[in-house]
Amino acid sequence: MTEVKRTKDIPLLPLRGLLVYPTMVLHIDVGRERSVAALEHAMLEDNLIFLVTQKEMSIENPTPDDLYTVGTVAYVKQMLKLPNGTIRVLVEGLNRAKVVDYRDGEEFAVVEIENFEDSKTVDAETEALMRTLLTYFEKYSKASSKVTTETYDTVADIEEPGRFADMVASYLPLKITGKQEILKIIDVKERLEILIQRLHDEQEVLNLEKKISSKVKRAMEKAQKEFYLREQMKAIQTELGDREGKTGEVSELKKKIQESGMPEATLKVAYKELDRYEKLPAAAAESGVIRSYIDWLVALPWKEKTEDRHDIKMAEKVLNRDHEGLDKVKERILEYLSVRQLKQSLRGPILCLAGPPGVGKTSLAKSIAEALNRKFVRISLGGVRDESEIRGHRRTYVGAMPGRIIQGMKKAGTVNPVFLLDEIDKMSNDFRGDPSAAMLEVLDPEQNNSFSDHYIEETYDLSNVLFVATANDLSTIPGPLLDRMEIITIAGYTEQEKHEISKKHLLPKQLKEHGLSKAQLQIRDDAIIDLIRYYTREAGVRGLERQIATLCRKAAMQIVAGDKKRVVMAAKNLEDILGKHRFHYGQAETENQIGVATGLAYTTVGGDTLQIEVSLTPGKGKLQLTGKLGDVMKESAQTALSYVRSKSEDLNIDPEFFDKHDIHIHVPEGAVPKDGPSAGITMVTAITSAITKRPIRREVGMTGEVTLRGRVLPIGGLKEKTLGAHRAGLTTIILPKDNERDIDDIPDSVREQLSFKIVSNADEVLEIALDGGEI
């Protein structure tokens, strides 16, 4: 049973960050004036003082609310003044006490307290609690370095339960709040139970600390081992010739990998390869292979992106500045920009600019990049026949490199460039694979977000790239590849467009390249028109640019020789400089011809006219075809002849005529291969003219396939063929009825100068084309 006694007017000494249990003997340094006054008063009286702990250490002059209510009555055994003014006292804790009344004096505080004396009676329950606590304290003393064997022996010899509990509590690593919780427990048994629980918890913590310490020690040993091995490796590398080792190089590569922005999966591969590279000696062959691979990984753009220019007016201005005409292409680009402005995430379209050489397909792609404010990169696919050119070589091969797509992305430096695939129609295949099949993944918006290169191996996102392909002949592109692209046809330029291109683009460019100024050379408009009409006949402007370059060279020579300071080129002196006219502008024929019909053809260099000649000789009805015709044109000739024979009666042809005459059909320029399903009605007209002796109108050009019944079938490339006819000077074009819708694609300036005759049957063709018929 705990005894309670009341004591009046005992000096109060507040403690900061410190708590004293009964039976404890320790030194306390006292510096506050009120605390010193309380000590001096205690020394003058009975050496007793009440020690109580502050709740907050920072408070200089605590009030009753800042102090705990339960403290320890202590006996001041010794007091010593130190040189710095602080008093060091030796105190011994006597018993617990609780503040009943608090009086704040002028020099120090005085309290009235209730004293609690611990019961010294030890019953069976108390004995059991003491033994259990001693067992836990023994385990704790063995696990903790803070409790020595002598301390444990001292505690084990204590027989009084209250003193025993307080002594154990004084050695526990508890915070002030925890110690205060134990101090305020008056009942000895309850105090023993709490201490057992605290020691049990502390034992768990010590076990965890031990495990953590063991793990840290193992990690430290591993780190030390690795450090030692690395130092050894450096020494070996130095002996092998790598004087500086790879430390600096590896650190630099690691930094580049961290800053590259690679996806998580690729990042793991890069670090793994870097680790392999670090462990290999510099002389090892594989070391260079791994280094090249890491260099490619960090050089590729993974997150660098340019901001698209969404200013439609500005983009339109750029496109119009660089190119005349090409309205359809410009409209498609502006549509793309408009959609991007409304919806930020739009996969890059796959555009294919198809048309003859020299019409500006490549330069148009550059203008698209400038209009979008994107980087521009070009690769030429002409002559590519190895799949590895596209997908790259596997790293197992000597000299392996990524494919052209990955190389182009490295060159671009951003994930969203305008990527020009030049001459995609000129890829071929052999035993090394089919590169056009490899292009299927590149040009498929549904797949190219995870493009796989054999060298890089990790997937690469191409979905932000705007691919622009160019082609001269779509017929040579495999169907699956063609299906993945949006075809935009560039047929060629009209005479008026060529004139504007010469003045705005070609002439200023050539003047600059030849070191001439506008004041030194002037090419008049009539000279440019003559260049277009009589010295070039093409869909594009490449030949025209060469002729302008010739004029610049001639002018430069005259200026350097001192003959002239300013040269003016006019139409009248072109023959003296460039020679006689190479082409004839005006009617394709100077007069109507019998057995000679003008067809319209589509070639890789644009539209052109095609003369089909028919000659009759006595014979046995043999059909002879010359001019290096393809199978399709040969069948068209046979079909045309069969149709004319079926119409013998309507055309007043003697039925026996075909048995007594051989028919020879020839297409001039016999060295040039010719084929295509659009010469049927031209052959019908030429054969009929030759047999009936009726001339064919010289200003008429025609295109369309014919059936045995005389039905005229539609053809392709009407715009290109019409431009070719216009360049040749034809004024009347016969075309199938199903192609009537394509007339709208023809430029207005050309359409206004031509007369289109829509036919659905060969009889209508003959009425229009043969002289004496209706037109």
C-alpha positions in Angstrom: 0.0 0.0 0.0 1.4 3.4 -1.0 1.7 5.9 1.8 0.7 9.5 1.2 2.1 12.5 3.1 1.7 16.2 2.4 4.5 18.7 2.5 4.1 22.5 2.4 6.3 25.2 1.0 9.0 23.2 -0.8 11.1 25.1 -3.4 10.3 24.2 -7.0 13.1 23.6 -9.5 11.8 23.2 -13.2 14.0 20.9 -15.3 14.5 21.2 -19.1 14.9 17.9 -21.1 15.6 16.0 -18.0 13.7 13.8 -15.5 14.8 12.4 -12.2 13.4 9.1 -10.8 13.4 8.3 -7.1 16.6 6.7 -5.9 18.5 8.3 -8.8 21.7 10.2 -8.1 22.9 12.6 -10.7 24.5 16.0 -11.4 22.3 18.9 -12.7 23.6 22.1 -14.1 21.5 25.1 -13.1 21.7 28.5 -14.7 18.4 30.3 -14.4 18.2 32.9 -11.6 14.9 31.7 -10.1 16.3 28.1 -10.2 19.5 29.2 -8.5 17.5 31.1 -5.8 15.4 28.0 -5.2 18.5 25.9 -4.7 20.1 28.4 -2.3 16.9 28.5 -0.2 16.8 24.7 -0.1 20.4 24.6 1.1 19.6 27.0 3.9 16.6 25.0 5.0 16.5 21.1 4.8 18.3 20.6 1.5 15.0 19.3 0.0 13.8 20.6 -3.4 10.9 19.5 -5.8 12.1 18.6 -9.3 9.5 18.7 -12.0 10.0 18.6 -15.8 8.9 21.3 -18.3 6.6 20.3 -21.1 8.5 22.5 -23.5 12.3 23.0 -23.2 12.2 26.4 -25.0 10.2 28.2 -22.3 12.5 30.4 -20.1 10.1 31.2 -17.3 7.5 28.4 -17.0 4.0 28.8 -15.5 2.1 26.0 -13.8 0.5 25.1 -17.1 4.0 24.6 -18.6 5.0 22.0 -16.0 3.9 18.4 -15.3 2.1 17.9 -12.1 4.0 14.8 -10.9 7.7 15.2 -10.1 10.4 13.9 -7.6 11.3 15.2 -4.2 15.2 15.3 -4.2 17.9 15.9 -1.6 20.6 18.3 -2.6 23.8 16.6 -1.6 26.3 19.0 -3.1 26.4 22.4 -4.8 29.3 23.8 -6.8 29.6 27.1 -8.6 31.4 26.9 -12.0 33.5 29.7 -13.5 30.9 30.5 -16.1 28.3 31.3 -13.4 26.4 28.0 -13.7 25.8 26.0 -10.5 26.4 22.2 -10.6 24.4 20.3 -8.0 24.4 16.7 -7.0 20.9 15.5 -6.2 19.4 12.2 -5.0 15.7 11.4 -5.8 13.7 10.4 -2.8 10.1 9.8 -3.7 7.3 10.8 -6.1 5.1 13.8 -5.4 2.2 15.6 -6.9 1.7 19.4 -6.9 -1.4 20.4 -4.8 -0.8 24.1 -4.6 1.5 26.5 -6.5 2.7 29.8 -5.3 4.9 32.1 -7.4 7.2 34.1 -5.2 9.4 37.0 -6.2 12.6 35.0 -6.3 11.4 31.5 -6.9 8.2 29.3 -6.9 7.0 27.4 -3.9 4.6 24.4 -4.0 2.6 22.3 -1.7 2.9 18.6 -2.6 1.5 15.2 -1.8 4.4 12.7 -1.2 4.0 9.0 -2.3 6.1 6.4 -0.6 6.2 3.0 -2.5 5.1 0.0 -0.6 7.9 -2.4 0.2 5.7 -5.4 0.5 6.4 -8.2 -2.0 3.6 -10.7 -2.6 3.5 -13.5 -5.1 2.1 -11.4 -8.0 4.7 -8.7 -7.4 7.5 -11.3 -7.3 6.3 -12.7 -10.6 6.2 -9.3 -12.2 9.7 -8.5 -10.9 11.1 -11.7 -12.3 9.5 -11.2 -15.7 10.8 -7.7 -15.8 14.3 -8.8 -14.8 14.2 -11.5 -17.6 13.3 -8.9 -20.2 15.9 -6.5 -18.8 18.6 -9.2 -19.1 17.7 -9.7 -22.8 17.8 -6.0 -23.3 21.1 -5.6 -21.6 22.6 -8.3 -23.8 21.2 -6.7 -27.0 22.0 -3.2 -26.1 25.4 -1.6 -25.8 24.1 1.0 -23.4 23.7 -1.4 -20.4 26.8 -3.0 -19.0 27.0 -6.3 -17.0 27.8 -4.3 -13.8 24.6 -2.3 -14.3 22.5 -5.4 -14.7 24.0 -7.0 -11.6 23.2 -3.8 -9.6 19.6 -3.8 -10.8 19.2 -7.6 -10.2 20.2 -7.1 -6.5 17.4 -4.6 -5.7 14.6 -6.3 -3.7 12.3 -3.3 -3.3 9.7 -3.5 -6.1 9.2 0.3 -6.5 12.9 1.1 -6.5 13.6 -1.9 -8.8 11.0 -0.5 -11.3 12.4 3.0 -11.2 16.0 1.8 -11.7 14.9 -0.3 -14.8 13.0 2.7 -16.2 16.0 5.0 -15.8 18.0 2.8 -18.2 15.3 2.6 -20.9 15.9 4.8 -24.1 12.6 6.6 -23.6 11.6 10.1 -24.6 10.7 12.6 -21.8 7.0 12.0 -22.4 7.5 8.3 -22.0 9.6 8.7 -18.8 6.9 11.0 -17.4 4.2 8.4 -18.1 6.1 5.9 -15.9 6.9 8.6 -13.2 3.2 9.4 -12.7 2.2 5.8 -12.1 1.9 5.5 -8.3 0.9 1.9 -8.1 4.0 -0.3 -8.2 2.4 -3.4 -9.8 1.0 -1.3 -12.6 4.4 0.3 -13.1 6.0 -3.1 -13.3 3.4 -4.2 -16.0 4.0 -1.1 -18.1 7.8 -1.6 -17.9 7.4 -5.2 -19.1 5.4 -4.1 -22.1 7.9 -1.3 -22.9 10.9 -3.7 -22.6 9.0 -6.2 -24.9 8.5 -3.5 -27.5 12.1 -2.3 -27.1 13.3 -5.9 -27.7 11.4 -6.0 -31.0 12.9 -2.7 -32.0 16.4 -3.9 -31.1 15.9 -7.0 -33.2 14.8 -4.9 -36.2 17.8 -2.6 -35.7 20.0 -5.7 -35.7 18.5 -6.9 -39.0 18.8 -3.5 -40.5 22.4 -3.2 -39.3 23.2 -6.6 -40.7 21.7 -5.6 -44.1 23.6 -2.3 -44.1 26.8 -4.1 -43.2 26.3 -6.6 -46.1 25.6 -3.7 -48.5 28.7 -1.9 -47.3 30.8 -5.1 -47.8 29.4 -5.5 -51.3 30.1 -1.8 -52.1 33.6 -2.2 -50.8 34.1 -5.3 -52.8 32.8 -3.7 -56.0 35.1 -0.7 -55.3 38.0 -3.0 -54.8 37.2 -4.9 -58.0 36.7 -1.7 -60.0 40.1 -0.5 -58.8 41.6 -3.8 -59.9 39.8 -3.5 -63.3 41.3 0.0 -63.8 44.7 -1.3 -63.1 44.2 -4.1 -65.6 42.9 -1.7 -68.2 45.9 0.5 -67.7 48.3 -2.5 -68.2 46.4 -3.4 -71.4 46.9 0.1 -72.8 43.8 2.0 -71.7 45.8 4.5 -69.6 42.9 6.6 -68.4 40.4 3.7 -68.0 36.7 4.1 -68.8 35.5 5.8 -65.7 35.1 9.3 -67.2 33.7 7.9 -70.4 31.1 5.7 -68.6 30.0 8.6 -66.4 29.5 10.8 -69.4 27.5 8.1 -71.2 25.4 7.5 -68.1 24.5 11.2 -68.0 23.6 11.2 -71.6 21.3 8.1 -71.1 19.6 9.8 -68.1 19.0 13.0 -70.2 17.9 11.2 -73.4 14.2 10.8 -72.4 14.1 7.1 -73.5 11.1 5.0 -72.6 11.5 2.9 -69.4 12.1 -0.4 -71.4 14.7 1.1 -73.6 16.3 2.8 -70.6 16.8 -0.6 -68.9 18.5 -2.0 -72.1 20.8 1.1 -72.3 21.9 0.7 -68.7 22.4 -3.0 -69.1 24.6 -2.4 -72.2 26.5 0.3 -70.4 27.3 -2.1 -67.6 28.6 -4.7 -70.1 30.7 -2.0 -71.8 32.2 -0.9 -68.5 33.3 -4.4 -67.6 34.9 -5.2 -71.0 38.5 -4.2 -71.7 39.0 -1.6 -74.3 40.9 -4.0 -76.6 37.9 -6.4 -76.8 36.2 -6.4 -80.2 32.7 -6.3 -78.6 33.6 -3.2 -76.7 33.4 -1.0 -79.9 30.2 -2.7 -80.9 28.5 -1.9 -77.6 29.8 1.6 -77.6 28.4 2.3 -81.1 25.1 0.9 -80.0 24.9 3.1 -76.9 25.9 6.1 -79.0 23.0 5.5 -81.4 20.6 5.1 -78.5 21.5 8.4 -76.9 21.8 10.2 -80.3 18.2 9.4 -81.3 15.5 11.9 -80.5 13.1 10.4 -77.9 11.3 13.4 -76.7 12.7 16.5 -78.5 9.8 18.1 -80.5 9.3 21.3 -82.4 6.1 23.2 -82.0 3.9 23.1 -85.1 3.0 26.5 -86.6 -0.8 26.6 -86.6 -1.1 29.9 -88.5 -3.0 28.9 -91.6 -2.5 32.3 -93.3 1.3 32.1 -92.7 1.5 28.5 -94.0 -0.5 29.5 -97.1 1.8 32.4 -97.7 4.9 30.1 -97.5 3.3 27.6 -99.9 2.3 30.3 -102.4 5.7 32.0 -102.2 7.6 28.9 -103.1 5.3 27.3 -105.7 3.0 28.4 -108.5 -0.2 26.4 -109.1 -0.4 23.0 -107.3 -3.7 24.1 -105.7 -4.7 20.6 -104.8 -1.5 19.9 -102.8 -1.6 23.2 -101.0 -5.3 22.7 -100.1 -4.4 19.2 -98.6 -1.6 20.7 -96.5 -3.8 23.5 -95.2 -6.6 21.0 -94.4 -4.1 19.0 -92.3 -3.0 22.2 -90.4 -6.6 23.2 -89.8 -7.4 19.8 -88.2 -4.2 20.0 -86.1 -5.3 23.3 -84.8 -8.7 21.9 -83.7 -7.3 18.6 -82.4 -3.8 18.6 -81.0 -3.2 14.9 -81.3 -3.4 13.9 -85.0 -1.3 11.2 -86.5 0.9 12.3 -89.3 -0.6 11.6 -92.7 1.3 9.7 -95.3 1.3 11.8 -98.5 2.6 10.7 -101.8 3.3 13.4 -104.4 3.1 11.6 -107.8 4.2 13.3 -111.0 6.8 13.7 -113.7 10.4 14.8 -112.9 10.9 18.5 -112.5 7.4 19.5 -111.2 8.7 20.4 -107.8 7.8 17.4 -105.6 11.0 17.6 -103.5 11.0 21.3 -103.1 7.3 21.2 -102.2 8.2 18.8 -99.3 10.7 21.4 -98.0 8.0 24.1 -98.2 5.7 21.9 -96.2 8.3 21.6 -93.5 8.8 25.3 -93.4 5.1 26.0 -93.3 4.7 23.6 -90.3 7.9 24.9 -88.6 9.3 21.4 -88.6 12.8 20.0 -89.3 13.2 18.5 -92.8 15.0 15.3 -93.6 15.3 13.5 -96.9 16.4 10.0 -97.9 16.6 8.7 -101.4 15.1 5.3 -102.1 16.1 5.1 -105.7 18.0 1.8 -106.3 17.4 0.5 -102.8 17.0 -3.3 -103.0 18.0 -4.6 -99.6 15.5 -4.8 -96.8 18.3 -3.9 -94.3 18.5 -0.5 -95.9 15.2 0.2 -94.3 15.2 -1.9 -91.1 18.9 -1.9 -90.5 21.4 -4.8 -89.9 21.4 -7.0 -86.8 24.3 -6.2 -84.5 25.8 -9.7 -85.0 27.1 -8.5 -88.4 30.4 -6.7 -88.8 29.8 -3.0 -89.6 26.1 -3.2 -88.7 24.2 0.0 -88.8 20.6 1.2 -88.3 18.4 1.5 -91.4 17.8 4.7 -93.3 14.7 5.5 -91.3 16.5 5.6 -87.9 19.4 7.4 -89.5 17.0 10.0 -90.8 15.5 10.5 -87.4 18.9 11.0 -85.8 19.7 13.6 -88.5 16.4 15.4 -87.8 17.0 15.5 -84.1 13.2 15.7 -83.3 10.4 13.2 -83.1 8.1 15.1 -85.5 10.1 16.1 -88.6 8.8 16.2 -92.2 10.4 13.0 -93.6 10.8 12.9 -97.4 11.0 9.4 -99.0 12.3 10.4 -102.4 11.7 8.2 -105.4 9.7 5.5 -103.6 8.7 4.0 -106.9 12.3 3.1 -107.8 12.8 0.6 -105.0 13.5 -3.0 -106.3 13.9 -6.4 -104.7 16.3 -9.3 -105.0 17.5 -12.2 -102.9 18.4 -9.8 -100.0 14.7 -9.1 -99.4 12.0 -6.7 -100.4 12.5 -3.2 -99.1 9.0 -2.2 -100.1 7.6 -4.8 -97.7 9.7 -3.2 -94.9 8.2 0.2 -95.8 4.7 -1.1 -95.0 5.3 -0.8 -91.3 6.9 2.6 -91.7 4.0 4.1 -93.6 1.2 2.5 -91.7 -0.3 5.0 -89.1 -1.7 2.1 -87.2 1.7 0.4 -86.8 4.5 2.9 -87.0 4.1 4.0 -83.4 6.2 0.9 -82.5 8.6 0.7 -85.5 11.3 -1.9 -84.9 14.8 -1.5 -86.4 17.0 -4.7 -86.4 20.0 -2.7 -85.1 18.2 -0.7 -82.4 15.9 -3.7 -81.5 13.8 -1.5 -79.2 10.6 0.0 -80.6 10.7 3.5 -81.9 7.7 5.8 -82.3 7.2 7.2 -85.8 3.6 8.3 -85.4 4.5 12.0 -85.0 6.4 12.1 -88.3 4.8 13.6 -91.4 6.0 11.3 -94.2 6.0 12.7 -97.7 6.9 10.3 -100.5 7.6 11.2 -104.1 7.1 9.0 -107.2 7.2 9.3 -111.0 5.3 6.2 -111.8 2.6 4.8 -109.4 2.3 1.6 -111.5 5.7 0.3 -110.2 4.6 0.7 -106.5 3.3 -2.5 -104.9 -0.5 -2.4 -104.2 -0.2 -2.8 -100.3 2.3 0.0 -100.1 0.3 2.3 -102.4 -2.8 1.6 -100.3 -1.1 3.1 -97.2 -0.4 6.5 -98.9 -2.7 9.4 -99.9 -1.9 10.0 -103.5 -1.7 13.6 -104.6 -1.0 13.9 -108.3 1.0 16.8 -109.8 0.4 16.6 -113.5 2.7 19.4 -114.6 2.6 23.1 -115.3 0.8 25.1 -118.0 2.7 27.6 -120.1 1.5 30.5 -118.0 2.6 28.8 -114.8 6.0 28.0 -116.3 6.3 31.7 -117.2 5.6 32.8 -113.6 7.9 30.1 -112.2 10.7 31.3 -114.4 10.4 35.0 -113.4 9.8 34.4 -109.7 12.0 31.4 -109.0 14.3 30.0 -111.7 15.8 33.3 -113.0 16.6 34.8 -109.6 18.1 31.4 -108.5 20.3 31.2 -111.6 21.4 34.8 -111.4 22.6 34.2 -107.9 24.4 30.9 -108.8 26.2 32.6 -111.7 27.2 35.7 -109.8 25.0 38.0 -111.8 22.7 40.8 -110.8 19.3 41.9 -112.3 21.1 45.0 -113.7 23.6 42.8 -115.5 21.2 40.4 -117.2 17.6 40.8 -118.3 15.6 38.1 -120.0 12.5 39.5 -121.5 9.1 37.9 -121.3 9.0 37.0 -125.0 12.3 35.2 -124.6 11.0 33.1 -121.7 7.9 32.2 -123.7 10.1 31.1 -126.6 12.2 29.0 -124.3 9.1 27.3 -123.0 7.6 26.8 -126.5 10.6 26.0 -128.8 13.4 24.8 -126.5 11.7 22.7 -123.9 8.7 20.3 -124.0 8.2 18.8 -120.6 5.8 18.6 -117.7 8.1 20.2 -115.2 10.6 23.0 -115.4 14.0 21.2 -115.0 14.9 21.6 -118.7 13.7 25.2 -118.6 16.0 25.9 -115.7 18.9 24.4 -117.7 18.2 26.7 -120.6 18.0 29.7 -118.4 21.4 28.6 -116.9 22.8 28.5 -120.4 21.7 32.1 -121.0 23.3 33.1 -117.7 26.6 31.5 -118.7 26.5 33.2 -122.1 25.9 36.6 -120.5 28.6 36.0 -117.9 31.1 35.3 -120.6 30.2 38.5 -122.5 30.4 40.6 -119.3 33.8 39.2 -118.2 35.2 39.6 -121.7 34.3 43.3 -121.5 32.0 43.2 -124.5 29.0 44.4 -122.6 28.2 45.6 -119.1 24.5 44.8 -119.4 23.0 41.9 -121.4 19.4 41.8 -122.6 18.0 38.6 -123.9 15.1 38.8 -126.3 13.2 36.3 -128.4 14.8 37.5 -131.6 18.4 36.6 -130.5 17.7 33.2 -128.9 18.5 31.3 -132.1 22.0 32.9 -132.1 22.6 31.7 -128.6 20.8 28.4 -128.3 20.6 27.4 -131.9 17.5 26.5 -134.0 14.2 25.7 -132.5 14.2 22.2 -131.1 10.4 21.8 -130.9 7.5 23.3 -132.9 4.8 25.1 -131.2 1.4 25.2 -132.8 -0.5 22.3 -134.6 0.8 18.9 -134.2 0.6 18.4 -137.9 0.7 21.2 -140.5 -2.2 19.6 -142.5 -4.7 16.8 -142.3 -3.2 13.4 -142.8 -4.7 10.1 -144.0 -3.9 7.1 -141.8 -2.2 9.2 -139.1 -4.1 9.8 -135.9 -2.9 11.7 -132.8 -3.3 9.9 -129.5 -2.7 11.1 -126.0 -0.2 9.2 -123.8 0.9 9.3 -120.2 4.6 8.8 -119.6 6.8 9.1 -116.6 7.7 12.6 -117.7 4.1 13.7 -118.0 1.6 13.8 -120.8 2.6 13.6 -124.4 1.1 13.1 -127.9 1.5 9.8 -129.7 1.3 9.5 -133.5 -0.2 6.2 -134.8 0.4 5.5 -138.4 -1.4 2.9 -140.6 -0.1 1.7 -144.0 -1.9 -0.6 -146.4 -0.2 -3.0 -148.8 -1.5 -5.8 -151.1 -1.3 -9.0 -149.3 -3.3 -11.7 -147.5 -4.9 -9.9 -144.6 -1.9 -10.0 -142.3 -1.7 -7.5 -139.4 1.8 -6.2 -138.6 2.6 -4.1 -135.5 5.8 -2.2 -135.0 7.1 0.5 -132.6 8.0 -1.7 -129.6 4.4 -2.1 -128.4 3.5 -3.8 -125.2 1.0 -6.7 -125.0 -1.9 -4.4 -124.1 -1.4 -2.1 -127.1 -1.1 -5.1 -129.4 -4.4 -6.4 -128.2 -5.9 -2.9 -128.6 -4.7 -3.0 -132.3 -6.3 -6.4 -132.9 -9.5 -5.2 -131.2 -9.6 -2.0 -133.3 -9.1 -4.0 -136.5 -11.9 -6.4 -135.5 -14.2 -3.5 -134.8 -13.5 -1.8 -138.2 -14.1 -5.1 -140.0 -17.4 -5.5 -138.2 -18.4 -2.0 -139.4 -17.4 -2.6 -143.1 -20.9 -2.2 -144.4 -21.5 1.1 -142.5 -18.2 2.4 -143.6 -18.7 1.3 -147.3 -15.6 -1.0 -147.2 -15.5 -3.9 -149.5 -15.7 -7.1 -147.4 -13.0 -8.7 -149.4 -10.6 -5.8 -148.8 -9.2 -7.3 -145.6 -8.4 -10.6 -147.3 -6.4 -8.8 -150.1 -4.4 -6.3 -148.0 -1.9 -6.4 -145.2 -2.3 -3.7 -142.6 0.8 -2.3 -140.9 0.3 -0.3 -137.7 3.4 1.7 -136.6 4.0 4.0 -133.6 7.1 6.2 -134.3 10.2 6.3 -132.0 10.4 2.5 -132.2 13.2 2.3 -129.7 10.9 3.6 -126.9 8.7 0.9 -125.3 5.0 1.8 -125.4 2.1 0.2 -123.6 -1.2 1.1 -121.9 -5.0 0.7 -122.3 -5.9 4.0 -124.0 -4.9 3.8 -127.7 -8.0 1.9 -128.9 -10.0 4.7 -130.5 -6.9 6.2 -131.9 -6.1 3.0 -133.8 -9.7 2.6 -134.9 -9.5 6.2 -136.4 -6.2 5.6 -138.1 -7.3 2.2 -139.6 -10.6 3.6 -140.8 -8.8 6.7 -142.3 -6.3 4.6 -144.2 -8.9 2.2 -145.6 -11.5 4.9 -146.5 -8.9 7.5 -147.6 -10.6 10.1 -145.4 -8.1 12.5 -143.7 -8.0 12.9 -140.0 -8.3 16.4 -138.6 -4.8 17.7 -137.6 -6.1 19.6 -134.5 -7.8 16.6 -132.9 -6.2 14.5 -130.2 -7.9 11.5 -128.7 -7.7 9.0 -125.8 -9.8 6.0 -124.8 -10.0 2.2 -125.1 -12.4 0.5 -127.4 -14.3 -2.8 -127.1 -15.3 -5.2 -130.0 -18.8 -3.6 -129.9 -17.3 -0.1 -130.2 -17.9 1.1 -126.7 -15.3 3.6 -125.5 -13.9 2.8 -122.0 -12.5 5.4 -119.5 -8.8 6.0 -119.1 -6.5 7.5 -116.5 -4.2 10.5 -116.4 -6.5 12.8 -118.3 -5.0 15.9 -116.8 -1.5 15.0 -117.8 -2.6 14.0 -121.3 -4.5 17.2 -121.7 -1.5 19.3 -120.7 0.6 17.4 -123.2 -2.0 18.0 -125.9 -2.1 21.7 -125.1 1.7 21.9 -125.3 1.6 20.1 -128.7 -0.9 22.7 -130.0 -4.0 20.5 -130.3 -7.3 22.3 -129.8 -9.9 19.5 -129.8 -9.7 16.5 -127.4 -11.9 13.4 -127.7 -12.4 11.6 -124.4 -14.6 8.9 -123.0 -17.9 9.9 -121.4 -16.9 8.3 -118.1 -13.9 10.8 -117.9 -16.1 13.9 -118.2 -15.9 14.3 -114.4 -12.1 14.7 -114.7 -12.3 17.8 -116.8 -12.7 19.9 -113.7 -9.1 18.9 -112.6 -7.6 20.6 -115.7 -6.4 24.2 -115.1 -8.8 26.9 -116.2 -6.2 28.5 -118.5 -5.8 25.2 -120.4 -9.5 24.3 -120.4 -10.5 27.6 -121.9 -8.3 27.0 -124.9 -9.5 23.4 -125.7 -12.7 21.9 -127.0 -13.7 18.7 -125.3 -15.7 16.1 -127.2 -17.4 13.5 -125.0 -18.0 10.1 -126.7 -19.3 6.8 -125.6 -19.0 4.9 -128.9 -16.4 4.6 -131.6 -18.8 5.8 -134.3 -18.9 9.2 -132.6 -15.1 9.3 -132.6 -15.0 8.8 -136.4 -17.6 11.4 -137.0 -15.6 14.0 -135.1 -12.0 13.0 -136.1 -12.4 12.3 -139.8 -12.4 15.3 -142.1 -15.9 15.9 -143.5 -17.6 14.7 -140.3 -19.2 16.9 -137.6 -17.1 18.8 -135.1 
